[in-house]
Amino acid sequence: MKKCLTLFTILLVVLLTFYVGDADVNRENHILRAPEGMVLIPAGKFQMGSDSDEAMDNERPVHTVYIDAFYIDKHEVTNAQYKKFVDANPQWQKDSIQDVYHNGDYLASWNGNNYPKGKDDHPVVFISWHAAMAYAKWAGKRLPTEAEWEKAARGRRIDQKYPWGNSIDIRKTNYGGFVGNTTPVGKYPPNGYGVFDMAGNVKEWCLDKFENNFYKISPSHNPVSGENVMDLTHTKGFRVLRGGSWSSPARSSLVFHRFGWAPSGAFSQNGFRCVKVVSP
């Protein structure tokens, strides 16, 4: 009887080893299948917001949030990428976009449907939330929720102010007007997830409606603020911007900093990146 139990135990261990090993291989293969130009942000909990002295009321309190796994663009969407979109979608070209979708400055730095010379790898700017939403849909993606954006920005760091630590560092981000304009995406070091420019360069549109008290009532699982958030045409209220910009003060680059603006807002500091749901 003992011999049978021993053989059974050995067989069970072998089977479990095979299963776990196979799961690890599948998981690794899944990571390797990340869409080109994107990285995987694993599922799990993180501490969102801040209770530090630097936090504003709408950035409090710290609260635990669980986020399903998702892919996020390594870089902000560039001029060259956005040109492919407007070339394929004439209704979103500079002189064709509907007035309701911008504030009059959409693609203001472009000459017609051509971006500024030598800036193909710079983030596209003068982009409204509406335009960012349209691009994301065309690309088979969507804008990140505010919670997804913050988790990705933190780069596995806990209770830190910036994607790299607790002190602003001009060697790690384009902020404060020191450079005087946008810089090519990826010029500065990536964070712990391998994502670039999550602080500075351009502010990035998120999916959510901006609500001052959202953190006090936020769901704990995949939170997103605002009704009909995927509806491009019937959007109500300000939308969230994250990450600071080339001209913004250091505070705007804090990983927990929140900012809201009208979805028609197209300014020299506003750009975006996209996310994609991880298929089961």
ZAVO-816644 format. One line per 2 residues: number of its first residue (from 1); their letters; for each residue x, y, z of N, C-alpha, C. Coordinates in nm, 2 decimals, padded with zeros to 4 digits. Layout:
! residues N
NUM> A> X:Y:Z:X:Y:Z:X:Y:Z ~ ...;
This chain:
! residues 280
1> MK> 00.08:-00.12:00.00:00.00:00.00:00.00:00.09:00.13:00.00 ~ 00.19:00.12:00.09:00.28:00.24:00.09:00.35:00.26:-00.04;
3> KC> 00.39:00.15:-00.11:00.45:00.16:-00.24:00.36:00.22:-00.34 ~ 00.24:00.18:-00.34:00.14:00.24:-00.43:00.12:00.39:-00.40;
5> LT> 00.12:00.43:-00.28:00.11:00.57:-00.24:00.23:00.65:-00.29 ~ 00.35:00.58:-00.27:00.47:00.65:-00.31:00.47:00.67:-00.46;
7> LF> 00.43:00.57:-00.54:00.43:00.58:-00.69:00.32:00.69:-00.73 ~ 00.21:00.69:-00.66:00.11:00.79:-00.69:00.16:00.93:-00.66;
9> TI> 00.23:00.95:-00.55:00.28:01.08:-00.51:00.38:01.13:-00.62 ~ 00.47:01.04:-00.66:00.57:01.07:-00.76:00.50:01.11:-00.89;
11> LL> 00.40:01.03:-00.93:00.32:01.07:-01.05:00.26:01.20:-01.04 ~ 00.20:01.23:-00.93:00.13:01.36:-00.90:00.23:01.47:-00.92;
13> VV> 00.35:01.46:-00.86:00.45:01.56:-00.86:00.49:01.59:-01.00 ~ 00.51:01.48:-01.08:00.55:01.49:-01.22:00.45:01.57:-01.30;
15> LL> 00.32:01.53:-01.28:00.21:01.59:-01.35:00.20:01.74:-01.32 ~ 00.21:01.77:-01.19:00.21:01.91:-01.14:00.32:01.99:-01.20;
17> TF> 00.44:01.93:-01.20:00.56:02.00:-01.26:00.54:02.03:-01.40 ~ 00.48:01.93:-01.48:00.45:01.95:-01.62:00.35:02.06:-01.64;
19> YV> 00.25:02.06:-01.56:00.14:02.16:-01.57:00.19:02.30:-01.54 ~ 00.27:02.32:-01.43:00.32:02.45:-01.40:00.41:02.50:-01.50;
21> GD> 00.50:02.40:-01.54:00.60:02.44:-01.65:00.53:02.48:-01.77 ~ 00.43:02.41:-01.81:00.35:02.44:-01.93:00.28:02.58:-01.92;
23> AD> 00.23:02.60:-01.80:00.16:02.73:-01.78:00.26:02.85:-01.79 ~ 00.38:02.82:-01.74:00.49:02.93:-01.74:00.52:02.96:-01.89;
25> VN> 00.53:02.85:-01.97:00.57:02.86:-02.11:00.46:02.94:-02.18 ~ 00.33:02.90:-02.15:00.22:02.97:-02.22:00.22:03.12:-02.18;
27> RE> 00.24:03.14:-02.05:00.24:03.28:-02.00:00.35:03.36:-02.07 ~ 00.47:03.30:-02.08:00.58:03.37:-02.15:00.55:03.39:-02.30;
29> NH> 00.49:03.29:-02.36:00.45:03.31:-02.50:00.35:03.42:-02.52 ~ 00.26:03.43:-02.42:00.16:03.53:-02.43:00.22:03.67:-02.42;
31> IL> 00.32:03.68:-02.33:00.40:03.81:-02.32:00.47:03.84:-02.45 ~ 00.53:03.74:-02.51:00.60:03.76:-02.64:00.51:03.79:-02.75;
33> RA> 00.38:03.76:-02.74:00.28:03.80:-02.84:00.22:03.94:-02.83 ~ 00.28:04.02:-02.74:00.23:04.15:-02.72:00.24:04.22:-02.86;
35> PE> 00.13:04.30:-02.89:00.13:04.37:-03.02:00.26:04.46:-03.03 ~ 00.30:04.48:-03.15:00.42:04.55:-03.18:00.41:04.69:-03.12;
37> GM> 00.51:04.73:-03.05:00.52:04.87:-02.99:00.44:04.88:-02.86 ~ 00.40:04.77:-02.81:00.33:04.77:-02.68:00.39:04.68:-02.58;
39> VL> 00.36:04.70:-02.45:00.41:04.61:-02.34:00.30:04.57:-02.26 ~ 00.32:04.46:-02.19:00.21:04.40:-02.10:00.22:04.47:-01.97;
41> IP> 00.11:04.51:-01.91:00.10:04.55:-01.77:00.02:04.44:-01.71 ~ 00.08:04.37:-01.62:00.01:04.25:-01.56:-00.10:04.29:-01.47;
43> AG> -00.20:04.19:-01.46:-00.31:04.21:-01.37:-00.26:04.22:-01.22 ~ -00.34:04.29:-01.14:-00.31:04.30:-01.00:-00.35:04.43:-00.94;
45> KF> -00.32:04.44:-00.81:-00.36:04.55:-00.73:-00.24:04.65:-00.72 ~ -00.28:04.78:-00.71:-00.18:04.88:-00.68:-00.25:04.99:-00.60;
47> QM> -00.16:05.07:-00.54:-00.21:05.19:-00.46:-00.22:05.31:-00.54 ~ -00.34:05.36:-00.57:-00.37:05.47:-00.65:-00.39:05.60:-00.57;
49> GS> -00.34:05.71:-00.62:-00.35:05.84:-00.56:-00.24:05.86:-00.46 ~ -00.26:05.96:-00.37:-00.15:06.00:-00.28:-00.21:06.07:-00.16;
51> DS> -00.15:06.05:-00.04:-00.19:06.12:00.08:-00.08:06.21:00.12 ~ 00.02:06.24:00.03:00.13:06.32:00.07:00.09:06.47:00.07;
53> DE> 00.18:06.55:00.13:00.15:06.69:00.14:00.14:06.76:00.00 ~ 00.20:06.69:-00.10:00.19:06.75:-00.24:00.06:06.72:-00.31;
55> AM> -00.02:06.63:-00.25:-00.14:06.58:-00.32:-00.25:06.68:-00.30 ~ -00.33:06.71:-00.41:-00.44:06.79:-00.40:-00.56:06.71:-00.36;
57> DN> -00.67:06.77:-00.32:-00.79:06.70:-00.27:-00.84:06.60:-00.37 ~ -00.83:06.63:-00.50:-00.89:06.54:-00.60:-00.79:06.42:-00.63;
59> ER> -00.68:06.42:-00.56:-00.58:06.31:-00.58:-00.58:06.23:-00.45 ~ -00.67:06.25:-00.36:-00.68:06.18:-00.24:-00.82:06.11:-00.23;
61> PV> -00.83:06.00:-00.15:-00.72:05.94:-00.07:-00.65:05.83:-00.15 ~ -00.54:05.77:-00.09:-00.49:05.65:-00.15:-00.59:05.54:-00.14;
63> HT> -00.61:05.47:-00.25:-00.70:05.36:-00.24:-00.65:05.24:-00.33 ~ -00.69:05.12:-00.29:-00.64:05.00:-00.35:-00.73:04.97:-00.47;
65> VY> -00.67:04.95:-00.59:-00.74:04.93:-00.71:-00.68:04.80:-00.78 ~ -00.77:04.72:-00.83:-00.73:04.60:-00.90:-00.76:04.63:-01.05;
67> ID> -00.66:04.60:-01.13:-00.67:04.63:-01.28:-00.64:04.50:-01.35 ~ -00.73:04.46:-01.44:-00.70:04.35:-01.53:-00.58:04.37:-01.62;
69> AF> -00.52:04.27:-01.67:-00.40:04.28:-01.75:-00.44:04.36:-01.88 ~ -00.34:04.44:-01.93:-00.36:04.51:-02.05:-00.23:04.55:-02.12;
71> YI> -00.23:04.57:-02.25:-00.12:04.62:-02.32:-00.12:04.77:-02.33 ~ -00.01:04.84:-02.32:00.00:04.98:-02.34:00.11:05.02:-02.44;
73> DK> 00.09:05.12:-02.52:00.19:05.17:-02.61:00.32:05.20:-02.53 ~ 00.43:05.16:-02.58:00.56:05.20:-02.52:00.58:05.35:-02.53;
75> HE> 00.53:05.41:-02.64:00.56:05.55:-02.66:00.43:05.62:-02.69 ~ 00.43:05.75:-02.67:00.32:05.83:-02.71:00.31:05.83:-02.86;
77> VT> 00.18:05.84:-02.91:00.16:05.84:-03.06:00.23:05.95:-03.12 ~ 00.31:05.92:-03.23:00.39:06.01:-03.30:00.32:06.08:-03.41;
79> NA> 00.39:06.19:-03.46:00.34:06.25:-03.58:00.32:06.16:-03.70 ~ 00.43:06.08:-03.72:00.42:05.98:-03.83:00.31:05.88:-03.82;
81> QY> 00.28:05.83:-03.70:00.17:05.74:-03.68:00.04:05.81:-03.70 ~ 00.03:05.93:-03.66:-00.10:06.00:-03.67:-00.13:06.04:-03.81;
83> KK> -00.02:06.07:-03.89:-00.04:06.10:-04.03:-00.10:05.98:-04.11 ~ -00.07:05.86:-04.07:-00.13:05.74:-04.14:-00.28:05.74:-04.11;
85> FV> -00.32:05.78:-03.99:-00.46:05.79:-03.95:-00.53:05.89:-04.04 ~ -00.48:06.01:-04.04:-00.55:06.12:-04.12:-00.55:06.09:-04.27;
87> DA> -00.45:06.03:-04.32:-00.45:05.99:-04.46:-00.55:05.89:-04.49 ~ -00.58:05.80:-04.39:-00.68:05.69:-04.41:-00.82:05.74:-04.38;
89> NP> -00.83:05.85:-04.31:-00.96:05.90:-04.26:-00.97:06.05:-04.29 ~ -01.01:06.09:-04.41:-01.01:06.23:-04.45:-01.10:06.32:-04.36;
91> QW> -01.20:06.26:-04.29:-01.28:06.34:-04.20:-01.21:06.39:-04.08 ~ -01.09:06.33:-04.05:-01.01:06.38:-03.94:-00.89:06.46:-03.98;
93> QK> -00.89:06.50:-04.11:-00.78:06.58:-04.15:-00.80:06.73:-04.10 ~ -00.69:06.80:-04.10:-00.69:06.93:-04.04:-00.80:07.02:-04.08;
95> DS> -00.83:07.03:-04.21:-00.93:07.12:-04.27:-01.06:07.06:-04.28 ~ -01.08:06.93:-04.23:-01.21:06.86:-04.25:-01.28:06.83:-04.12;
97> IQ> -01.20:06.83:-04.01:-01.26:06.79:-03.88:-01.38:06.88:-03.85 ~ -01.48:06.81:-03.79:-01.60:06.89:-03.75:-01.57:06.98:-03.63;
99> DV> -01.63:07.10:-03.63:-01.60:07.20:-03.53:-01.62:07.15:-03.39 ~ -01.72:07.07:-03.37:-01.75:07.02:-03.24:-01.64:06.94:-03.18;
101> YH> -01.55:06.89:-03.26:-01.45:06.80:-03.21:-01.31:06.87:-03.18 ~ -01.31:07.00:-03.19:-01.18:07.07:-03.15:-01.21:07.21:-03.12;
103> NG> -01.11:07.28:-03.07:-01.12:07.42:-03.02:-01.07:07.52:-03.12 ~ -01.04:07.48:-03.24:-00.99:07.56:-03.35:-00.84:07.55:-03.37;
105> DY> -00.77:07.48:-03.28:-00.62:07.46:-03.29:-00.58:07.32:-03.32 ~ -00.67:07.24:-03.37:-00.64:07.10:-03.41:-00.52:07.09:-03.51;
107> LA> -00.42:07.02:-03.47:-00.30:07.00:-03.56:-00.24:07.14:-03.60 ~ -00.24:07.23:-03.51:-00.20:07.37:-03.54:-00.06:07.38:-03.59;
109> SW> 00.02:07.29:-03.55:00.17:07.30:-03.59:00.19:07.23:-03.73 ~ 00.09:07.17:-03.78:00.10:07.10:-03.91:00.08:07.20:-04.03;
111> NG> 00.14:07.17:-04.14:00.11:07.24:-04.26:00.01:07.16:-04.35 ~ -00.11:07.19:-04.34:-00.21:07.10:-04.40:-00.21:06.97:-04.33;
113> NN> -00.19:06.86:-04.41:-00.19:06.73:-04.36:-00.04:06.67:-04.34 ~ 00.05:06.77:-04.33:00.19:06.73:-04.31:00.24:06.78:-04.18;
115> YP> 00.31:06.70:-04.11:00.36:06.74:-03.98:00.49:06.82:-04.00 ~ 00.54:06.89:-03.89:00.66:06.97:-03.91:00.78:06.88:-03.95;
117> KG> 00.86:06.94:-04.04:00.97:06.87:-04.09:01.07:06.82:-03.98 ~ 01.11:06.70:-03.98:01.21:06.65:-03.88:01.15:06.61:-03.75;
119> KD> 01.01:06.61:-03.74:00.95:06.57:-03.62:00.86:06.44:-03.64 ~ 00.90:06.35:-03.72:00.82:06.23:-03.74:00.81:06.15:-03.62;
121> DH> 00.92:06.15:-03.53:00.92:06.07:-03.41:00.89:06.15:-03.29 ~ 00.84:06.27:-03.30:00.79:06.35:-03.19:00.64:06.31:-03.16;
123> PV> 00.60:06.32:-03.04:00.46:06.30:-03.01:00.37:06.40:-03.09 ~ 00.26:06.35:-03.14:00.17:06.44:-03.21:00.10:06.53:-03.10;
125> VF> 00.08:06.66:-03.13:00.02:06.75:-03.03:-00.09:06.83:-03.10 ~ -00.15:06.92:-03.02:-00.27:06.99:-03.07:-00.38:06.88:-03.11;
127> IS> -00.39:06.79:-03.02:-00.49:06.68:-03.04:-00.60:06.69:-02.93 ~ -00.72:06.69:-02.98:-00.84:06.68:-02.88:-00.86:06.54:-02.83;
129> WH> -00.94:06.53:-02.73:-00.98:06.40:-02.68:-01.06:06.32:-02.79 ~ -01.15:06.40:-02.86:-01.23:06.34:-02.96:-01.13:06.27:-03.07;
131> AA> -01.03:06.35:-03.11:-00.94:06.29:-03.21:-00.86:06.17:-03.16 ~ -00.82:06.18:-03.04:-00.74:06.07:-02.98:-00.83:05.94:-02.97;
133> MA> -00.96:05.96:-02.94:-01.05:05.85:-02.93:-01.07:05.79:-03.07 ~ -01.08:05.88:-03.17:-01.10:05.83:-03.31:-00.98:05.75:-03.36;
135> YA> -00.86:05.80:-03.33:-00.74:05.73:-03.37:-00.73:05.59:-03.30 ~ -00.76:05.59:-03.17:-00.75:05.47:-03.10:-00.84:05.36:-03.15;
137> KW> -00.96:05.40:-03.19:-01.06:05.31:-03.25:-01.01:05.26:-03.38 ~ -00.96:05.35:-03.46:-00.90:05.31:-03.59:-00.79:05.21:-03.58;
139> AG> -00.71:05.23:-03.47:-00.59:05.14:-03.45:-00.63:05.01:-03.38 ~ -00.76:04.99:-03.35:-00.80:04.87:-03.28:-00.77:04.87:-03.14;
141> KR> -00.76:04.99:-03.08:-00.72:05.00:-02.94:-00.82:05.09:-02.87 ~ -00.79:05.15:-02.76:-00.87:05.25:-02.70:-00.78:05.34:-02.61;
143> LP> -00.83:05.45:-02.55:-00.75:05.53:-02.46:-00.75:05.45:-02.33 ~ -00.64:05.47:-02.25:-00.63:05.41:-02.12:-00.73:05.47:-02.02;
145> TE> -00.78:05.39:-01.93:-00.85:05.45:-01.82:-00.75:05.52:-01.73 ~ -00.80:05.61:-01.65:-00.71:05.68:-01.56:-00.63:05.59:-01.47;
147> AE> -00.70:05.49:-01.42:-00.63:05.39:-01.33:-00.53:05.31:-01.41 ~ -00.56:05.27:-01.53:-00.46:05.19:-01.61:-00.34:05.28:-01.63;
149> WE> -00.36:05.41:-01.67:-00.25:05.50:-01.69:-00.16:05.51:-01.57 ~ -00.22:05.53:-01.45:-00.14:05.55:-01.33:-00.06:05.42:-01.30;
151> KA> -00.12:05.30:-01.31:-00.05:05.18:-01.28:00.07:05.16:-01.37 ~ 00.05:05.19:-01.50:00.16:05.18:-01.60:00.27:05.28:-01.57;
153> AR> 00.23:05.40:-01.53:00.32:05.51:-01.50:00.41:05.48:-01.38 ~ 00.35:05.41:-01.28:00.43:05.38:-01.16:00.54:05.28:-01.18;
155> GR> 00.53:05.20:-01.29:00.63:05.11:-01.32:00.68:05.01:-01.21 ~ 00.58:04.96:-01.14:00.61:04.87:-01.03:00.66:04.93:-00.90;
157> RI> 00.68:05.06:-00.90:00.73:05.13:-00.78:00.61:05.16:-00.69 ~ 00.63:05.15:-00.56:00.53:05.17:-00.46:00.56:05.30:-00.38;
159> DQ> 00.46:05.38:-00.37:00.46:05.51:-00.29:00.58:05.60:-00.34 ~ 00.59:05.61:-00.47:00.70:05.70:-00.53:00.63:05.81:-00.60;
161> KY> 00.69:05.93:-00.61:00.63:06.04:-00.68:00.64:06.05:-00.83 ~ 00.75:05.99:-00.88:00.77:05.99:-01.02:00.80:05.85:-01.07;
163> PW> 00.79:05.82:-01.20:00.82:05.69:-01.25:00.95:05.63:-01.21 ~ 01.05:05.71:-01.17:01.18:05.66:-01.14:01.22:05.68:-00.99;
165> GN> 01.14:05.75:-00.91:01.17:05.77:-00.77:01.10:05.89:-00.72 ~ 01.17:05.96:-00.62:01.10:06.07:-00.55:01.15:06.21:-00.58;
167> SI> 01.24:06.22:-00.67:01.30:06.35:-00.71:01.29:06.38:-00.86 ~ 01.25:06.50:-00.89:01.24:06.53:-01.03:01.38:06.53:-01.09;
169> DI> 01.40:06.49:-01.21:01.53:06.47:-01.27:01.53:06.51:-01.42 ~ 01.60:06.62:-01.45:01.59:06.67:-01.59:01.66:06.57:-01.69;
171> RK> 01.74:06.48:-01.63:01.80:06.37:-01.72:01.70:06.26:-01.76 ~ 01.58:06.26:-01.69:01.48:06.16:-01.71:01.35:06.20:-01.76;
173> TN> 01.33:06.33:-01.78:01.20:06.38:-01.84:01.22:06.52:-01.90 ~ 01.13:06.55:-02.00:01.13:06.67:-02.06:01.01:06.75:-02.00;
175> YG> 01.05:06.85:-01.91:00.95:06.92:-01.84:01.00:07.07:-01.82 ~ 00.90:07.15:-01.77:00.94:07.28:-01.72:00.99:07.38:-01.82;
177> GF> 00.98:07.35:-01.95:01.02:07.44:-02.05:01.17:07.45:-02.07 ~ 01.25:07.36:-02.01:01.40:07.36:-02.02:01.44:07.33:-02.17;
179> VG> 01.37:07.24:-02.23:01.40:07.20:-02.37:01.34:07.30:-02.47 ~ 01.21:07.34:-02.43:01.14:07.44:-02.51:01.04:07.39:-02.61;
181> NT> 01.04:07.25:-02.62:00.94:07.19:-02.71:00.94:07.04:-02.68 ~ 00.86:06.97:-02.76:00.86:06.82:-02.74:01.00:06.76:-02.78;
183> TP> 01.03:06.64:-02.74:01.15:06.57:-02.77:01.10:06.44:-02.84 ~ 01.19:06.37:-02.92:01.15:06.24:-02.98:01.11:06.14:-02.87;
185> VG> 01.01:06.06:-02.90:00.96:05.96:-02.80:01.08:05.87:-02.77 ~ 01.09:05.82:-02.65:01.20:05.73:-02.61:01.33:05.79:-02.59;
187> KY> 01.34:05.92:-02.59:01.47:05.98:-02.56:01.52:05.96:-02.42 ~ 01.43:05.96:-02.33:01.46:05.94:-02.19:01.44:05.80:-02.14;
189> PP> 01.50:05.75:-02.03:01.49:05.61:-01.99:01.35:05.57:-01.96 ~ 01.32:05.44:-01.99:01.18:05.39:-01.96:01.17:05.36:-01.81;
191> NG> 01.04:05.34:-01.77:01.02:05.30:-01.63:01.03:05.15:-01.61 ~ 00.99:05.10:-01.50:01.01:04.96:-01.46:00.93:04.86:-01.55;
193> YG> 00.83:04.91:-01.62:00.75:04.83:-01.71:00.80:04.84:-01.85 ~ 00.90:04.93:-01.88:00.95:04.95:-02.01:00.87:05.04:-02.09;
195> VF> 00.80:05.13:-02.02:00.72:05.24:-02.09:00.79:05.37:-02.08 ~ 00.79:05.45:-02.19:00.86:05.57:-02.20:00.77:05.69:-02.18;
197> DM> 00.83:05.80:-02.13:00.77:05.93:-02.13:00.64:05.94:-02.05 ~ 00.63:05.86:-01.94:00.51:05.87:-01.86:00.51:05.99:-01.77;
199> AG> 00.62:06.07:-01.78:00.63:06.20:-01.71:00.69:06.30:-01.81 ~ 00.62:06.41:-01.83:00.67:06.51:-01.92:00.65:06.48:-02.07;
201> NV> 00.71:06.56:-02.16:00.69:06.56:-02.30:00.55:06.60:-02.34 ~ 00.45:06.52:-02.33:00.31:06.57:-02.35:00.22:06.51:-02.25;
203> KE> 00.11:06.59:-02.21:00.01:06.54:-02.13:-00.07:06.44:-02.22 ~ -00.13:06.34:-02.15:-00.19:06.23:-02.23:-00.34:06.22:-02.19;
205> WC> -00.42:06.22:-02.29:-00.56:06.20:-02.27:-00.59:06.06:-02.22 ~ -00.69:06.05:-02.12:-00.74:05.92:-02.07:-00.89:05.91:-02.11;
207> LD> -00.94:05.79:-02.09:-01.08:05.77:-02.13:-01.18:05.84:-02.04 ~ -01.14:05.85:-01.91:-01.24:05.89:-01.81:-01.29:06.04:-01.81;
209> KF> -01.41:06.06:-01.76:-01.46:06.19:-01.73:-01.38:06.23:-01.61 ~ -01.35:06.36:-01.60:-01.28:06.42:-01.48:-01.38:06.45:-01.38;
211> EN> -01.36:06.39:-01.26:-01.45:06.42:-01.15:-01.36:06.44:-01.02 ~ -01.38:06.56:-00.96:-01.30:06.59:-00.84:-01.31:06.49:-00.73;
213> NF> -01.42:06.43:-00.70:-01.44:06.35:-00.59:-01.44:06.20:-00.62 ~ -01.39:06.16:-00.74:-01.40:06.03:-00.79:-01.33:05.93:-00.70;
215> YK> -01.21:05.97:-00.64:-01.13:05.88:-00.56:-01.21:05.84:-00.43 ~ -01.30:05.92:-00.39:-01.38:05.89:-00.27:-01.49:05.79:-00.29;
217> IS> -01.52:05.77:-00.42:-01.63:05.68:-00.45:-01.59:05.57:-00.55 ~ -01.46:05.57:-00.59:-01.41:05.48:-00.69:-01.43:05.34:-00.66;
219> PS> -01.48:05.26:-00.76:-01.49:05.11:-00.75:-01.35:05.06:-00.73 ~ -01.33:04.94:-00.67:-01.20:04.89:-00.65:-01.15:04.80:-00.76;
221> HN> -01.24:04.77:-00.86:-01.20:04.68:-00.97:-01.22:04.76:-01.10 ~ -01.11:04.78:-01.18:-01.12:04.84:-01.31:-01.20:04.97:-01.31;
223> PV> -01.17:05.07:-01.22:-01.26:05.19:-01.22:-01.25:05.27:-01.34 ~ -01.36:05.33:-01.38:-01.36:05.43:-01.49:-01.47:05.53:-01.46;
225> SG> -01.44:05.65:-01.48:-01.54:05.76:-01.44:-01.62:05.81:-01.56 ~ -01.75:05.82:-01.54:-01.83:05.89:-01.65:-01.91:05.79:-01.73;
227> EN> -02.04:05.83:-01.75:-02.13:05.75:-01.83:-02.10:05.76:-01.98 ~ -02.12:05.66:-02.06:-02.10:05.66:-02.20:-01.96:05.70:-02.24;
229> VM> -01.86:05.65:-02.17:-01.72:05.70:-02.19:-01.67:05.67:-02.33 ~ -01.73:05.56:-02.39:-01.68:05.53:-02.52:-01.75:05.60:-02.63;
231> DL> -01.85:05.68:-02.60:-01.93:05.76:-02.69:-01.86:05.88:-02.74 ~ -01.82:05.89:-02.86:-01.74:06.00:-02.91:-01.82:06.12:-02.93;
233> TH> -01.95:06.11:-02.97:-02.03:06.22:-03.01:-02.11:06.29:-02.90 ~ -02.14:06.21:-02.79:-02.22:06.27:-02.69:-02.15:06.27:-02.56;
235> TK> -02.03:06.34:-02.56:-01.95:06.34:-02.44:-01.99:06.46:-02.35 ~ -02.00:06.43:-02.22:-02.04:06.54:-02.13:-01.92:06.56:-02.03;
237> GF> -01.89:06.68:-02.00:-01.79:06.71:-01.90:-01.64:06.70:-01.94 ~ -01.55:06.75:-01.86:-01.41:06.74:-01.88:-01.36:06.60:-01.89;
239> RV> -01.25:06.58:-01.95:-01.18:06.45:-01.96:-01.04:06.46:-01.90 ~ -01.00:06.35:-01.85:-00.87:06.34:-01.77:-00.75:06.35:-01.86;
241> LR> -00.65:06.43:-01.82:-00.52:06.44:-01.88:-00.42:06.40:-01.77 ~ -00.31:06.32:-01.81:-00.21:06.28:-01.72:-00.07:06.30:-01.77;
243> GG> 00.02:06.31:-01.68:00.16:06.29:-01.72:00.25:06.42:-01.73 ~ 00.19:06.54:-01.72:00.27:06.66:-01.74:00.32:06.67:-01.89;
245> SW> 00.39:06.78:-01.92:00.43:06.81:-02.05:00.56:06.88:-02.06 ~ 00.61:06.91:-02.18:00.74:06.97:-02.20:00.74:07.11:-02.13;
247> SS> 00.63:07.18:-02.12:00.62:07.31:-02.06:00.57:07.32:-01.92 ~ 00.52:07.20:-01.87:00.46:07.20:-01.74:00.56:07.20:-01.62;
249> PA> 00.52:07.25:-01.50:00.60:07.24:-01.39:00.62:07.10:-01.34 ~ 00.72:07.08:-01.25:00.75:06.94:-01.20:00.62:06.87:-01.14;
251> RS> 00.54:06.95:-01.08:00.42:06.89:-01.01:00.33:06.81:-01.11 ~ 00.33:06.86:-01.23:00.24:06.80:-01.33:00.29:06.66:-01.37;
253> SL> 00.42:06.63:-01.34:00.48:06.50:-01.38:00.47:06.40:-01.27 ~ 00.41:06.44:-01.16:00.39:06.34:-01.05:00.29:06.23:-01.10;
255> VF> 00.32:06.11:-01.06:00.25:05.99:-01.11:00.10:06.00:-01.07 ~ 00.07:06.07:-00.96:-00.07:06.08:-00.91:-00.14:06.21:-00.95;
257> HR> -00.07:06.29:-01.02:-00.13:06.42:-01.06:-00.24:06.40:-01.16 ~ -00.36:06.47:-01.14:-00.47:06.46:-01.22:-00.51:06.60:-01.28;
259> FG> -00.55:06.60:-01.40:-00.58:06.73:-01.46:-00.70:06.70:-01.56 ~ -00.79:06.80:-01.57:-00.91:06.78:-01.65:-00.92:06.90:-01.75;
261> WA> -00.97:06.87:-01.87:-01.00:06.97:-01.97:-01.11:06.93:-02.06 ~ -01.17:07.03:-02.13:-01.28:07.00:-02.22:-01.23:06.91:-02.33;
263> PS> -01.31:06.81:-02.37:-01.26:06.71:-02.47:-01.23:06.78:-02.61 ~ -01.27:06.90:-02.63:-01.23:06.97:-02.76:-01.10:07.03:-02.75;
265> GA> -01.04:07.03:-02.63:-00.91:07.10:-02.61:-00.79:07.04:-02.69 ~ -00.75:07.12:-02.79:-00.63:07.08:-02.87:-00.52:07.18:-02.84;
267> FS> -00.42:07.15:-02.77:-00.31:07.24:-02.73:-00.17:07.18:-02.76 ~ -00.07:07.26:-02.75:00.06:07.22:-02.78:00.12:07.12:-02.68;
269> QN> 00.05:07.11:-02.56:00.10:07.01:-02.46:00.02:06.88:-02.46 ~ -00.08:06.87:-02.54:-00.17:06.76:-02.53:-00.15:06.65:-02.64;
271> GF> -00.12:06.53:-02.60:-00.11:06.41:-02.69:-00.17:06.29:-02.63 ~ -00.13:06.17:-02.66:-00.19:06.05:-02.61:-00.11:05.93:-02.64;
273> RC> -00.15:05.82:-02.58:-00.11:05.69:-02.62:-00.23:05.59:-02.60 ~ -00.22:05.47:-02.65:-00.33:05.38:-02.64:-00.30:05.25:-02.56;
275> VK> -00.41:05.18:-02.53:-00.40:05.05:-02.47:-00.48:04.95:-02.55 ~ -00.46:04.83:-02.51:-00.54:04.72:-02.58:-00.56:04.61:-02.47;
277> VV> -00.69:04.56:-02.47:-00.73:04.46:-02.38:-00.65:04.33:-02.41 ~ -00.61:04.26:-02.30:-00.55:04.13:-02.32:-00.66:04.02:-02.34;
279> SP> -00.66:03.96:-02.45:-00.76:03.86:-02.48:-00.74:03.74:-02.38 ~ -00.86:03.68:-02.33:-00.85:03.57:-02.24:-00.77:03.45:-02.30;
